[in-house]
Amino acid sequence: MPAHRVAASVEPADLSSYQQAARLMLLHSVVTETYPRTKALASVLQWADELTKDFRDLFGYTLSTSARHARLLRRLDAFDESQAFLTVKSKKPFDRRRLAYLCLVLACLNRSRIEITLADLVKFLAPYANAIEHLGFDATAAGHKDAVVDVMDWLVDRGALRISDGSTEDWARDHDRGDALFDIDHDACAALFKPNRPLQHLTSAAGLLDTPTAGTGRDPRRRWAAQRARRMLIEHPVVYFAGIDPETAIALRQPTLAEDIARLTGLPVERRAEGIMLVDTTGRFTDKRFPGRGGAVNRTAGLILAKIADLQEDPDRAGSLQRLLPPDPREEHADLLSRIDMALPEAGTLEALAYDPQTDNGQGTHGPGAEADAAEQRAGLPFVEQGVLEQMITELYEEFGPSSFTNKWQGDPGGLLAEALSLLADLRLVHLVPGGILVCPAAARYRNITAVLPRPAYEGQFALDFPLEDTSR
């Protein structure tokens, strides 16, 4: 029997422990003595050597460890609008102000000793924030203070700071009288911010994305495509063959890819005619559980999918559904990249060291195979108009009553619909387009969801259930 390429030195009896450590690092990227929970760091450090090798060989990722933290440095192939930092208490995505404050606070902490008060930190923060146009900091502005509190809570949650006296709430209520004293873990702070390249060397955010290694011929391109394929499978809820370049699609279809990822994570890989996904049978290897109990947005998203399935299966109505080509993912990514680059400062780039991704190996930001005509690979998807979706949410409110959707949403069906569709888009079950949504193939696996939203046999996602023939066998 040939030796395993992944976890090669791990004994069968220890494989489950190794896989749990791998899932911890892939899910959280940073693990400290307290984050995401106590004893998590010990389980990762136990397998540090094996994980370092496997992450490098499979994904091109770098795992750095110390006695007090572990940090997984990823290599990105594309930016994703679903990527976000979440506040600790409300679980809302960081906005631009919070992201900017987080960077400035980390810079201030880097210049501090082993402890600092929140009042002193704000004194350091304010002039830097006020020097940035449209940012600023005003202690009398509730929105500014709330943003600082969210940033400090986020750092405390990850073990970069520890409150030894006072509280951020006291400071937020009265910044003249209230205060908080923090112990600083400089090791953890340094681990939280590690860009792949110095930001002062970038002329575009595309410089943070991975590009093929230097070399010509098919072998380097194949190796890069295989690595990119593994990263897509591990990072995204589902990968559709029609939305990626041909070489990466070929790599995703290789049986060794599924074997390697399954052995690393302990999770099954499902492949269907339209795509491939890693199924979370643990219920803990995801930042967005679906379907799940509780939560008006999660529940509504499931009910909307059920109504869409009814619409598609109704012979009197299904014929009226248009089928439209989804937008070219290359064009969507180029648009997202241009919007990110709009925020780049005009000053500060070190021209002598500037990195231009467009000239690196002549590959641009899309990688090998991107020159293929993606439109020829994509099939039309069912289009559900916004008016039909609004009718669906109205019917749900009439059927269950507004109070069933919690106090926050009982008077705002439109807002709840928008949040539910955003969740489904993040899960790649629908694609948001002007005037409505395109229904992606993996949405069919939820066609039997009922109002009760029953828990699956295991704590995680349902199995893939694409309607078309399975060609993986």
C-alpha positions in Angstrom: 0.0 0.0 0.0 1.5 3.4 -1.0 2.3 5.8 1.8 0.0 8.7 2.4 1.2 12.1 1.1 -0.7 13.9 3.9 -0.1 13.4 7.6 2.6 10.9 6.5 4.2 10.6 9.9 0.9 10.5 11.9 -0.1 7.2 13.4 -3.7 6.0 12.7 -4.6 6.3 16.3 -3.6 9.9 16.3 -5.1 10.9 13.0 -8.3 12.4 14.6 -6.2 14.6 16.9 -4.1 15.8 13.9 -7.2 16.5 11.8 -8.8 18.5 14.6 -5.7 20.7 14.8 -5.7 21.2 11.0 -9.3 22.3 11.1 -8.6 24.7 14.0 -5.8 26.5 12.0 -7.8 26.6 8.8 -10.8 28.0 10.5 -9.2 30.6 12.8 -5.8 31.4 11.2 -4.6 32.7 14.6 -4.6 30.5 17.7 -3.4 31.9 21.0 -3.4 30.7 24.6 -7.1 31.8 25.0 -8.4 32.0 21.4 -10.5 30.3 20.1 -10.6 28.4 23.4 -8.2 27.2 26.1 -6.1 24.1 25.1 -6.6 24.8 21.4 -3.0 26.1 21.1 -1.6 23.0 22.8 -3.4 20.7 20.3 -1.9 22.7 17.4 1.6 22.9 18.7 1.5 19.1 19.2 1.4 18.7 15.4 3.2 21.9 14.4 5.9 20.1 12.3 3.5 17.9 10.4 1.0 20.8 9.8 3.8 23.1 8.6 4.8 20.6 5.9 1.2 19.7 4.8 0.0 23.3 4.7 3.0 24.3 2.6 2.8 21.3 0.2 -1.0 21.4 -0.3 -1.8 25.1 -0.3 1.5 27.1 -0.2 0.5 28.4 3.2 3.0 29.2 5.9 2.5 28.1 9.5 4.5 30.1 12.1 4.4 29.0 15.8 5.7 30.1 19.1 5.1 29.0 22.6 2.2 31.5 22.8 0.6 31.5 19.4 0.2 29.9 16.0 -0.4 31.8 12.8 -1.4 30.5 9.4 -0.3 32.9 6.6 -2.6 32.3 3.7 -2.0 33.0 0.0 -5.1 34.5 -1.6 -6.1 33.8 -5.2 -8.9 36.4 -5.2 -10.7 38.8 -2.9 -14.1 37.8 -1.7 -16.8 40.2 -0.6 -17.9 37.6 2.0 -14.6 37.9 3.9 -15.0 40.1 7.0 -13.9 40.6 10.6 -16.9 40.3 12.9 -17.5 42.3 16.1 -17.4 40.1 19.2 -20.8 41.0 20.7 -23.1 41.9 17.8 -21.3 39.7 15.1 -21.6 42.5 12.6 -18.9 42.9 10.0 -16.2 45.6 10.6 -16.9 48.7 8.5 -14.0 50.8 7.1 -13.7 52.9 10.3 -13.3 49.8 12.4 -10.8 48.3 10.0 -8.8 51.5 10.0 -8.9 51.9 13.7 -7.7 48.3 14.1 -4.6 48.9 12.0 -3.9 52.2 13.8 -4.4 50.6 17.3 -2.0 47.7 16.4 0.6 50.3 15.3 0.2 52.1 18.6 0.4 48.9 20.6 3.7 48.1 18.8 5.2 51.3 20.2 3.9 50.6 23.7 5.5 48.6 26.5 3.7 45.8 28.3 0.6 47.6 29.4 -1.5 50.6 28.3 -4.7 52.4 29.4 -7.4 52.9 26.9 -7.3 56.7 27.6 -3.6 56.7 26.7 -4.1 54.6 23.6 -6.8 57.0 22.3 -4.3 59.9 22.8 -1.9 58.0 20.5 -4.7 57.0 18.1 -6.4 60.4 17.6 -3.7 62.4 15.8 -3.1 59.5 13.4 -6.8 59.1 12.7 -7.3 62.8 12.3 -4.5 63.0 9.7 -6.4 60.6 7.5 -9.0 62.3 5.3 -12.6 61.2 6.0 -11.5 59.1 9.0 -10.7 61.2 12.1 -11.5 60.5 15.8 -13.7 62.5 18.1 -14.2 61.2 21.6 -17.6 63.0 21.8 -18.9 61.1 18.7 -20.7 57.9 19.8 -20.0 56.2 16.5 -16.2 56.7 16.9 -16.2 55.5 20.5 -18.3 52.4 19.6 -15.8 51.6 16.8 -12.9 51.8 19.3 -14.7 49.5 21.8 -15.4 47.0 19.0 -11.7 47.0 18.1 -10.5 46.6 21.6 -13.0 43.8 22.3 -11.8 42.0 19.1 -8.2 42.2 20.3 -9.1 41.0 23.8 -11.1 38.1 22.3 -8.0 36.9 20.4 -5.6 37.2 23.3 -3.6 40.1 22.0 -4.8 42.2 25.0 -5.9 41.3 28.5 -8.0 43.6 30.7 -6.4 43.9 34.1 -8.6 46.7 35.4 -11.7 48.7 34.5 -13.7 48.1 31.3 -14.2 49.4 27.8 -17.9 50.0 28.7 -16.9 52.4 31.5 -14.8 54.4 29.1 -17.5 54.4 26.5 -20.0 55.8 29.0 -17.7 58.5 30.3 -14.3 58.8 28.7 -13.2 61.5 31.2 -13.9 59.2 34.3 -14.0 55.7 33.0 -10.9 53.8 31.7 -9.5 50.3 31.2 -6.0 49.0 31.7 -4.7 46.4 29.2 -1.7 44.0 29.3 -0.3 43.7 25.9 0.8 40.4 24.3 3.2 41.8 21.6 3.7 38.3 20.1 0.0 37.9 19.4 -0.3 41.5 18.1 2.5 40.8 15.6 0.8 37.6 14.5 -2.5 39.3 13.8 -1.1 41.6 11.1 1.2 39.8 8.7 0.6 40.8 5.0 2.3 38.7 2.4 4.1 41.8 1.1 5.0 45.2 2.7 2.0 47.4 1.9 4.3 50.3 1.1 5.6 48.3 -1.9 2.1 47.9 -3.5 0.7 49.9 -6.4 -2.5 47.8 -6.2 -4.2 45.5 -3.8 -3.7 42.8 -6.4 -0.2 42.6 -5.1 -1.5 40.7 -2.1 -2.8 38.0 -4.4 -0.9 34.8 -5.3 0.7 34.5 -8.7 2.2 31.5 -10.4 5.8 30.8 -9.5 8.4 31.6 -12.1 9.0 29.0 -14.7 7.8 27.9 -18.1 6.2 24.7 -19.4 3.2 22.7 -18.2 4.6 21.3 -14.9 4.8 24.6 -13.0 1.4 25.6 -14.3 -0.1 22.3 -13.3 1.4 22.5 -9.8 0.1 26.1 -9.4 -3.3 25.0 -10.6 -3.4 22.1 -8.2 -2.5 24.2 -5.3 -5.1 26.8 -6.3 -7.7 24.1 -6.6 -7.0 22.8 -3.0 -7.2 26.4 -1.7 -10.6 26.9 -3.4 -12.0 23.7 -2.0 -10.9 24.5 1.6 -11.8 28.2 1.5 -15.2 28.3 -0.3 -18.6 26.7 0.6 -18.8 25.2 -2.9 -16.8 25.5 -6.1 -18.5 25.4 -9.5 -16.5 24.1 -12.4 -18.1 26.6 -14.8 -16.7 29.6 -12.9 -13.0 28.7 -12.9 -10.2 28.3 -15.4 -9.9 24.9 -17.2 -6.6 23.9 -15.6 -8.0 24.4 -12.1 -11.2 22.6 -13.0 -9.1 19.6 -14.2 -7.1 19.6 -10.9 -10.4 19.7 -8.9 -11.5 16.5 -10.7 -8.5 14.5 -9.7 -9.2 11.8 -7.1 -6.0 12.5 -5.3 -7.2 16.0 -4.4 -10.2 14.7 -2.6 -8.1 12.0 -0.8 -5.5 14.6 0.4 -8.1 17.1 1.7 -10.2 14.4 3.3 -7.1 13.0 5.1 -6.0 16.5 6.2 -9.4 17.6 7.6 -11.3 14.4 8.4 -14.2 15.6 6.3 -15.7 14.1 3.1 -15.4 15.7 -0.3 -18.5 15.6 -2.6 -18.2 16.0 -6.3 -21.1 16.5 -8.7 -21.6 17.4 -12.3 -21.6 21.1 -11.6 -19.1 21.4 -8.8 -17.3 20.1 -5.7 -17.4 20.9 -2.0 -16.0 19.9 1.4 -18.9 18.8 3.7 -18.7 19.9 7.3 -19.9 16.9 9.2 -18.6 18.3 12.5 -20.7 21.5 12.5 -17.7 23.5 13.7 -15.6 23.9 10.5 -17.5 26.9 9.2 -18.0 30.6 10.0 -21.6 30.5 8.6 -23.7 27.6 9.7 -26.5 26.7 7.4 -29.1 25.3 7.9 -29.2 25.9 11.6 -31.6 26.3 14.5 -32.4 29.7 15.7 -31.7 33.1 14.1 -34.2 34.8 12.0 -31.9 35.4 9.1 -30.7 31.7 8.9 -34.3 30.4 9.2 -35.6 32.9 6.6 -32.9 32.0 4.1 -34.0 28.3 4.4 -37.6 29.2 3.9 -36.8 31.4 0.9 -34.9 28.4 -0.7 -37.9 26.2 -0.1 -40.2 28.7 -1.9 -37.7 29.0 -4.8 -37.7 25.2 -5.1 -41.6 25.2 -5.1 -41.5 27.8 -7.8 -39.0 25.8 -10.0 -41.1 22.6 -9.6 -44.4 24.2 -10.3 -45.2 23.3 -13.9 -47.5 26.3 -14.3 -44.9 28.8 -13.1 -41.5 27.2 -13.8 -41.8 27.9 -17.5 -41.9 31.7 -16.8 -38.5 31.7 -15.2 -35.7 33.1 -17.3 -32.3 31.5 -17.5 -29.5 34.0 -17.5 -25.7 33.6 -17.7 -24.0 34.5 -14.4 -21.6 37.5 -14.6 -18.1 36.6 -15.6 -16.2 36.1 -12.3 -13.1 37.7 -13.8 -15.0 40.9 -14.5 -16.7 40.9 -11.1 -13.3 40.5 -9.4 -11.7 43.2 -11.5 -14.6 45.5 -10.4 -14.1 44.6 -6.7 -10.3 45.2 -7.1 -10.8 48.6 -8.6 -13.1 49.6 -5.7 -10.5 48.5 -3.2 -7.8 50.4 -5.0 -9.8 53.6 -4.9 -8.8 53.8 -1.2 -5.1 53.5 -1.8 -3.2 56.6 -0.7 -1.4 58.5 -3.4 1.6 59.1 -1.2 3.7 56.6 0.8 4.5 54.0 -1.9 8.2 53.3 -2.2 8.5 53.6 -6.0 11.9 51.9 -6.1 10.5 48.8 -4.4 6.9 49.0 -5.9 5.4 45.7 -6.9 3.2 45.6 -10.0 1.3 42.4 -10.2 0.4 43.0 -13.8 4.0 42.5 -14.9 4.8 39.6 -12.6 5.3 36.6 -14.9 2.9 38.2 -17.3 0.0 36.5 -15.5 -2.0 39.4 -14.1 -4.4 38.5 -11.3 -6.3 35.7 -12.9 -3.7 33.0 -13.2 -3.2 30.3 -15.9 -6.0 29.4 -18.2 -7.9 32.6 -17.5 -7.7 33.5 -21.2 -10.3 30.8 -21.9 -13.7 32.0 -22.9 -15.6 31.6 -19.6 -18.9 32.3 -21.3 -18.6 29.1 -23.3 -18.3 27.1 -20.0 -21.1 28.8 -18.1 -24.7 27.6 -18.3 -27.8 29.8 -17.7 -29.1 29.9 -14.2 -32.8 30.4 -13.1 -33.5 34.1 -12.5 -35.9 35.0 -9.8 -37.0 38.7 -9.9 -36.9 40.9 -6.9 -40.7 41.4 -7.0 -41.1 37.6 -6.7 -38.7 37.5 -3.8 -40.6 40.3 -2.0 -43.8 38.4 -2.5 -42.2 35.3 -0.9 -41.2 37.2 2.2 -44.7 38.8 2.4 -46.2 35.3 2.3 -43.8 34.1 5.1 -44.9 37.0 7.3 -48.5 36.2 6.7 -48.0 32.5 7.3 -46.0 32.7 10.5 -46.8 36.1 11.8 -44.4 39.1 12.1 -43.5 38.2 15.7 -42.0 34.9 14.5 -39.2 36.9 13.0 -38.0 38.5 16.3 -38.4 42.1 17.4 -35.6 43.3 15.1 -37.2 42.1 11.9 -41.0 42.0 12.6 -41.5 45.4 11.1 -38.8 45.1 8.4 -39.5 42.3 6.0 -37.4 44.0 3.3 -34.4 44.2 5.5 -34.7 40.6 6.6 -35.0 39.5 2.9 -31.8 41.4 2.1 -29.9 39.8 4.9 -31.2 36.3 4.0 -30.2 36.7 0.4 -26.8 38.1 1.4 -26.2 34.9 3.5 -27.3 32.7 0.6 -24.9 34.6 -1.7 -22.0 34.1 0.8 -22.8 30.4 0.8 -22.7 30.4 -3.0 -26.3 29.2 -3.2 -27.5 32.2 -5.1 -25.8 35.0 -7.1 -27.0 38.5 -6.5 -27.6 40.4 -9.7 -29.5 43.7 -10.5 -33.2 43.1 -10.2 -33.1 39.7 -8.5 -31.0 36.6 -8.0 -29.6 33.7 -10.0 -30.2 30.3 -8.3 -27.0 28.3 -8.2 -27.0 24.5 -8.6 -26.2 23.7 -5.0 -29.4 25.3 -3.8 -31.2 22.2 -5.0 -29.9 20.3 -2.0 -32.2 22.3 0.2 -35.4 21.8 -1.9 -37.0 19.7 0.9 -36.4 22.2 3.7 -39.6 22.7 5.6 -40.8 25.4 8.0 -39.4 23.4 10.9 -35.9 23.3 9.4 -35.1 19.9 10.9 -31.6 19.2 12.1 -29.6 17.0 9.9 -28.2 13.6 11.0 -25.0 15.3 11.9 -24.3 18.8 13.1 -23.3 20.4 9.8 -24.3 20.9 6.2 -26.7 18.6 4.4 -25.1 16.4 1.7 -24.8 17.9 -1.8 -27.8 17.2 -3.9 -27.4 18.6 -7.3 -30.3 17.8 -9.7 -28.1 16.7 -12.6 -26.3 13.5 -13.1 -23.3 12.8 -11.0 -20.3 12.4 -13.3 -17.7 11.8 -10.7 -18.1 8.0 -10.6 
